[in-house]
Structure formats: C-alpha cells, structure tokens
Amino acid sequence: MFRLALAAALMLAPAETPVPLHAGGRVTADGRFGWPGVYFEGRFKGTAVTVSVEAGTDHLAILIDGVERAVLQKPGRVERRFDGLGEGEHVIRVEKLTETQSGYSRMLGITTNGTPLSPIVRARRVEFIGDSHSVGYGDTSDSRTCTPEAVHDTTNTALAFGPLLAKKWGADYRVIAFSGRGVVRNYAGGNPGETLPVLYPRAIPGEPAAAARDGWKPQLIVLNLGTNDFSTPVHAGEAWKDEAALRADYRASYVAFVRRLQQANPGAHFLLMGAANFIADVRAVAAETKASAVEVPTLALTGCNFHPSLADQQRMADLVEAAVGKPD
C-alpha cells in the first residue's frame, strides 16, 4: 500500500481524510514516478474526493468507478476536486498515460469528505518489459507523421497491450519499458551502453538510483525486446563488426538478462515476444532459459512513426493471452 498519501494529503486538504492508495508500478518513498503505466487506486465512501498531484510534462487520467472524469495535461502542481458523487463506495484511480524519459511526476495524495476504505487487493500480478511497443508510443494517433510533441500527446500506455490484458484479467501490472531501447543495441545504434537491461533496475528511468525492494512478485513476466536491436544495419564505429556478431551478442546478453529476472522472481512464467526478423533469436533465448516464445505477426503500424495502433495493441494483447492462457 502506498503510504505517502497520508501525510501529504493532510497538508493539502486538512478538512478531508486521506485515502490509502495502492500503487501499480515503481513509486519512490516520496511519491515520485517515471516509468510508463504507473497508476494509483483507492476506495472510499463519500460524495467528494480530491486528487493532489504534481506533473510537469505528463498527462494523468482520473477515473472514478471506472469512468474517466478528467485528463490532467501537464498540469504542474494541482488539486482537482470531484463532488456530487452518489452515496456508497467508490473507486478512484489515477493513471499515467504519457512516457517520461527524463524527469518525473509526483503523487501528493487523495482525500475524501467521507470514509476511506482499504484498496482493492488483486492476486494476479503481471510485468511487461519492453520498448516503444510496450509503452504505447503514439498509439492513439490517426497519422504516422508526428512531431515529438504529437508523439508525447498521443501516447497512452493504458491502452497498450500490457495494461489492456492485465485489466481484462483483473490483475495488477507494471510496465518497465523505454522507447528506442534494446537488449544490447538501441535504435540506430544511439545511446550506446544505455540499453533496457541497464535502465531496468532504476526507480526513475532518467536517474541512476536503483528502485527499492517493495515485495513485487509477478506470476507472469512478458518481454518484448529486439525491435530496436535490429532496427537498422550495423554501421561503422559500433561494437559489432557485422550482423552475425550483433545477433550473437543479443542472444547471450538476453539470456543473461532473463536469468537475472528469473533469479529475482522464482516461480514466475516468462514469455518472450519477437517479430519475424528476430524471432529465431528470441526462440533460442527462450530455449536456453526455459521460457516461452511467441511470434508477433505483421502489424498495421499506423500509429506515430510506424508504431502499433490501438488495433495492433489489442492484437498483441490477444496474442499474449492465447500464448499463456486465461488466468484461473
């Protein structure tokens, strides 16, 4: 349970009572969060609720009883009150929609004029590790041609395949993904040494500090990495003399990464996704680590800069579900 809301909310709305929050995703002790798809959820009885957040660049959706009531777009520090709610129990949820590659947002607290209740407890937990396809990069765009600002504004991680599937299952989830990053090579060879396995341990993607241990133990971990490793031919000055060397490094490094994750998450099932141009490498990694593998079919890629559309994201969610089966 996310405890920071208790003190922060008292300072922001002393006439109301803090709502205990469950945080989905990595959140620091002082309420900061930067990875995609982070969400906060609480329950209460009352007719009003106030959400207090600080978000310089992010868009945050606020849902009450499953209905979107507002999207805060780069709001800065803000308190947003919702009143006139019906009597009885309500569920308040705040979802991070956009990707933050540097900086962070902060949850300051949620309060109510009524009675706080304990958050919903979910038994099933799923983690999604990947790149822009897992982020939901530009997935709501109606055009492939996008400025950087348009990419930011049309990215909705809540509609990416991971959260779509987790919500269908009634599961808690985490999305540890960063656009443009690969296992050993980033898009077009950029940012050498800053690959996804290097970023993975961080509490905030753009900061070197490691995440604190918080007891998160998913039963299923889905990895979708390799699109950026093989996005363009190897060019002069890179660490690999040719494509064969790159593929050998990809396989060895991916095996090592999966084994580290397996050691940290004993008993979890691992599913590795891969497109046709590198699925053979993914299957080799899966065989060596005793994970499962699934090929991603050809997608329409009508989102920003030829990224998965909302329909593509749903197709990938269905693919993962077919590969692992529905939860008990």
C-alpha positions in Angstrom: 0.0 0.0 0.0 1.2 3.5 -0.9 1.6 5.3 2.5 2.9 8.7 1.4 -0.6 10.0 0.7 -1.3 10.0 4.4 0.9 13.0 5.4 0.9 14.8 2.1 -2.9 14.8 1.7 -3.3 16.1 5.3 -1.3 19.2 4.4 -3.1 19.8 1.1 -6.7 19.2 2.2 -6.9 19.3 6.0 -10.7 19.2 6.0 -10.7 15.9 4.3 -9.4 12.4 5.2 -6.6 10.7 3.3 -7.5 7.7 1.2 -4.9 4.8 1.4 -3.6 4.2 -2.0 -2.3 1.1 -3.9 0.4 2.0 -6.3 0.8 0.0 -9.5 4.3 0.4 -10.8 7.5 1.8 -9.3 7.0 4.7 -7.0 9.6 6.2 -4.7 9.1 6.8 -1.0 8.4 10.5 -1.7 5.7 9.7 -4.3 7.8 10.2 -7.5 7.2 8.0 -10.5 8.6 8.0 -14.0 8.1 4.6 -15.7 5.1 4.3 -18.1 1.8 2.9 -17.0 2.1 3.8 -13.3 -1.3 4.0 -11.5 -2.8 4.7 -8.1 -6.0 3.3 -6.8 -8.1 3.8 -3.7 -11.6 3.2 -2.3 -13.8 5.4 -0.1 -17.4 6.1 0.9 -18.3 9.7 0.4 -19.7 12.2 -2.0 -16.4 14.0 -2.8 -12.8 13.2 -3.5 -9.7 15.4 -4.1 -6.7 14.3 -6.2 -3.5 16.2 -5.5 -0.6 15.7 -7.9 2.4 17.3 -9.4 3.1 16.6 -13.1 5.2 18.9 -15.3 5.1 17.0 -18.6 2.8 14.0 -18.0 -0.8 13.5 -18.8 -2.7 11.8 -16.0 -6.2 10.3 -16.3 -8.5 10.4 -13.3 -11.2 7.7 -13.2 -14.0 7.3 -10.7 -15.8 3.9 -10.7 -14.2 3.1 -14.0 -15.4 6.2 -15.8 -12.8 8.8 -16.9 -13.6 12.1 -15.3 -10.7 14.2 -16.4 -7.3 14.1 -18.1 -4.7 16.4 -16.5 -2.4 17.6 -19.2 1.0 18.9 -18.0 -0.9 20.4 -15.1 2.0 21.3 -12.8 1.0 21.1 -9.1 -2.7 20.9 -8.9 -5.6 19.8 -6.7 -8.7 18.5 -8.5 -11.9 18.0 -6.6 -14.8 15.9 -7.7 -18.0 16.2 -5.8 -21.7 15.3 -6.2 -20.8 11.6 -6.2 -23.6 9.2 -5.2 -23.8 7.6 -1.7 -21.9 4.4 -1.2 -18.5 3.0 -2.1 -16.3 4.5 -4.9 -13.0 3.6 -6.5 -10.7 6.4 -7.5 -7.9 5.7 -9.9 -5.1 7.9 -11.4 -3.3 6.6 -14.5 -0.1 7.9 -16.1 -0.7 8.0 -19.8 2.4 9.5 -21.3 6.1 8.4 -21.4 8.7 10.2 -19.3 12.3 9.6 -20.4 13.6 12.3 -18.1 12.1 13.9 -15.0 9.1 12.5 -13.1 5.7 13.3 -11.7 4.6 13.0 -8.1 1.5 11.7 -6.3 0.8 14.1 -3.4 -2.3 12.4 -2.1 -6.0 11.7 -2.4 -8.6 12.7 0.2 -12.3 12.4 0.7 -15.0 14.0 2.7 -16.2 10.6 3.6 -14.8 7.3 4.9 -11.6 5.9 3.5 -11.5 2.2 2.7 -8.7 -0.3 2.1 -7.6 -0.5 -1.5 -8.6 -3.4 -3.8 -6.3 -6.4 -3.4 -5.6 -8.4 -6.6 -4.0 -11.8 -6.5 -2.6 -11.8 -10.1 0.4 -9.7 -11.0 2.0 -9.3 -14.4 5.1 -7.4 -15.5 5.7 -6.1 -19.1 9.2 -5.3 -20.1 9.9 -3.7 -23.5 10.4 -0.7 -25.8 8.1 1.7 -27.5 5.6 -1.1 -28.5 5.1 -1.8 -24.8 4.9 1.9 -23.9 2.1 2.5 -26.4 4.2 5.1 -28.3 1.8 7.3 -30.3 -0.9 4.6 -30.3 -3.9 6.9 -30.4 -2.5 8.9 -33.3 -4.5 9.0 -36.6 -1.4 9.7 -38.5 2.0 8.1 -39.0 3.6 11.5 -39.3 4.2 13.0 -35.8 6.2 15.7 -34.2 7.9 14.9 -30.9 5.1 16.8 -29.2 2.5 14.8 -31.1 4.2 11.6 -30.1 4.0 12.6 -26.4 0.4 13.7 -26.6 -0.9 10.6 -28.5 0.9 8.1 -26.3 -1.5 6.3 -24.0 0.2 3.4 -22.1 -3.2 2.5 -20.5 -4.2 1.4 -24.0 -1.0 -0.6 -24.7 -1.3 -4.4 -24.9 0.0 -5.0 -21.4 -2.4 -2.9 -19.4 -5.2 -3.9 -21.7 -4.6 -7.6 -20.9 -4.0 -7.0 -17.2 -7.2 -5.1 -16.8 -9.1 -7.8 -18.6 -7.6 -10.3 -16.2 -8.3 -8.1 -13.1 -4.5 -8.1 -12.5 -2.0 -5.6 -11.1 0.7 -4.8 -13.6 3.9 -2.9 -14.1 5.3 -1.6 -17.4 9.1 -1.3 -17.4 9.6 0.0 -20.9 11.6 2.7 -22.7 11.1 3.8 -26.3 14.1 3.2 -28.6 16.0 0.8 -26.3 17.1 -2.7 -27.0 18.9 -5.6 -25.3 22.4 -4.6 -26.5 21.7 -2.0 -29.2 19.3 0.9 -29.2 17.5 2.4 -32.2 20.0 3.1 -35.0 22.9 2.4 -32.5 22.1 5.5 -30.4 22.9 6.0 -26.7 25.4 3.1 -26.5 25.5 1.5 -23.1 22.1 2.8 -22.1 20.1 -0.3 -23.1 16.9 -1.5 -21.4 18.7 -4.1 -19.1 20.9 -1.2 -17.9 17.8 1.0 -17.2 15.7 -1.8 -15.8 16.8 -1.6 -12.1 16.1 2.1 -11.8 13.4 3.7 -9.7 13.1 6.6 -12.2 14.2 5.9 -15.8 16.3 9.0 -16.1 18.0 8.7 -12.7 20.7 6.1 -11.8 19.3 5.3 -8.3 18.0 1.7 -8.0 14.4 1.0 -7.1 13.8 -0.1 -3.5 12.7 -3.6 -2.9 8.9 -3.5 -2.4 7.8 -7.1 -2.5 6.6 -7.1 -6.1 6.5 -10.7 -7.3 4.7 -11.2 -10.6 3.5 -14.6 -11.7 4.0 -13.7 -15.4 6.7 -11.6 -17.0 6.3 -10.6 -20.6 9.4 -9.3 -22.5 9.2 -7.7 -26.0 12.7 -6.6 -26.8 14.7 -6.8 -30.1 12.9 -4.4 -32.4 15.5 -1.7 -31.8 18.5 -4.0 -31.7 17.8 -4.9 -35.4 16.1 -1.7 -36.4 19.0 -0.6 -38.8 22.1 -2.3 -40.2 25.2 -2.1 -38.0 27.3 0.9 -39.1 31.0 1.8 -38.7 32.1 2.6 -35.2 29.7 0.3 -33.4 30.7 -2.5 -31.1 29.8 -5.3 -33.6 31.7 -5.9 -36.9 28.6 -7.3 -38.6 25.0 -8.6 -38.1 26.2 -12.1 -37.0 28.2 -10.6 -34.2 25.2 -8.4 -33.1 22.9 -11.4 -33.1 25.4 -13.5 -31.0 25.7 -10.7 -28.5 21.9 -10.2 -28.4 21.3 -13.8 -27.6 24.0 -14.1 -24.9 23.0 -10.8 -23.3 19.3 -11.6 -23.4 19.9 -15.0 -21.8 21.8 -13.3 -19.0 19.1 -10.7 -18.5 16.3 -13.3 -18.4 18.3 -15.4 -15.9 18.7 -12.4 -13.6 15.0 -11.8 -13.7 14.3 -15.5 -13.1 16.6 -15.4 -10.1 14.7 -12.4 -8.7 11.3 -13.9 -9.5 11.4 -17.6 -8.8 8.4 -19.4 -10.0 7.3 -16.7 -12.5 6.4 -17.8 -16.0 8.3 -15.9 -18.8 7.0 -15.1 -22.2 9.3 -13.6 -24.8 7.8 -11.8 -27.9 9.5 -11.2 -31.2 8.8 -10.1 -34.7 9.7 -12.3 -37.7 13.1 -10.7 -38.4 14.4 -11.8 -35.0 12.1 -14.5 -33.7 14.7 -17.2 -34.3 17.0 -15.4 -31.8 14.1 -15.0 -29.3 13.3 -18.7 -29.6 16.9 -19.6 -29.0 16.9 -17.4 -25.8 13.7 -19.0 -24.7 15.0 -22.5 -25.2 18.1 -21.8 -23.2 16.2 -20.1 -20.3 13.2 -22.5 -20.4 10.9 -19.5 -21.2 8.1 -19.5 -23.8 8.3 -17.6 -27.0 5.6 -16.2 -29.4 6.0 -14.5 -32.8 4.3 -11.1 -33.2 2.6 -11.2 -36.6 2.8 -8.4 -39.1 1.0 -5.3 -37.7 -0.6 -2.4 -39.4 1.7 0.1 -37.6 -0.5 3.1 -38.4 0.4 4.9 -35.1 3.1 7.6 -34.8 6.2 6.9 -36.9 5.0 3.5 -37.9 4.3 2.3 -34.4 1.4 0.0 -33.3 -2.1 1.4 -33.5 -4.8 0.8 -30.9 -5.9 -2.2 -33.1 -2.4 -3.5 -33.1 -2.2 -3.2 -29.3 -5.3 -5.2 -28.9 -4.0 -7.8 -31.3 -0.8 -8.2 -29.2 -2.9 -8.4 -26.0 -4.9 -11.3 -27.6 -1.6 -12.9 -28.8 -0.2 -12.9 -25.3 -3.4 -14.3 -23.8 -3.5 -17.1 -26.4 0.1 -17.9 -25.6 -0.2 -18.1 -21.8 -3.9 -19.0 -21.4 -6.5 -17.2 -19.3 -5.8 -17.0 -15.6 -7.6 -19.3 -13.2 
